[in-house]
Amino acid sequence: MSRHEVPARYDHHRVFVGFDNVLGTFYLQVYDIDQHSPVDDAGRHAVMSPPITYFGLRAKELTTVLQLKRVSFPYARLTDEVLAQLDMEMIDATAHSSAGDRSP
């Protein structure tokens, strides 16, 4: 499973995307943060609520980076670099799981 924090459209959100190789889906998690909470070493608010929005909970819910980009648009800015990285992670995870399924 991969996980990347991406720039949120709003200051009161933190947004994470990735690929879940077990479910075979990309995912998006959006957290509301308390602007008055302490910040971590990177200057981000460390205290987050449970996700307010979560896509990619079901198997094969988001199978392409374009689907992920579409659902993330209201919450985050996904760069071409992030999308390419996620696509490579999906290809790599799929290749590893397929290799593990082969019998000698």
C-alpha positions, -999 to +999 in steps of 0.1 A: +000+000+000+013+034-008+004+067+008+012+103-003+001+136+012-010+160-015-018+197-014-053+203-002-075+229-018-085+243+017-063+250+047-085+231+070-080+198+052-051+173+049-054+150+019-038+116+013-039+094-018-024+060-026-029+026-040-042-003-020-028-035-036-050-058-015-082-041-027-068-033-061-079+003-059-066+038-056-079+057-026-084+093-013-086+103+023-097+138+034-092+149+070-105+180+087-079+195+110-082+218+140-063+250+130-056+255+167-039+222+173-001+219+176+019+216+145+045+189+137+081+194+125+069+200+090+045+228+101+014+207+096-013+204+122-007+171+138-042+164+152-067+151+126-102+139+128-114+106+113-116+110+075-145+132+065-143+117+030-128+084+019-129+069-016-114+035-024-129+014+004-143-012-019-123-036-041-116-021-076-135+011-067-110+034-084-089+014-110-073+043-129-055+075-119-081+094-139-109+081-117-088+092-087-082+126-101-120+131-108-130+122-072-102+142-056-108+174-076-130+191-049-104+184-022-069+183-037-046+193-065-030+161-080+000+169-102+009+149-132+040+138-112+019+124-084-005+107-109+025+091-127+040+079-094+007+064-083+003+047-117+037+032-114+030+020-079-002+003-091+017-014-120+045-025-096+020-038-070+000-057-096+032-072-111+043-084-077+010-099-068+008-117-102+043-131-098+033-144-063+003-162-078+023-184-102+030-220-094+064-236-104 
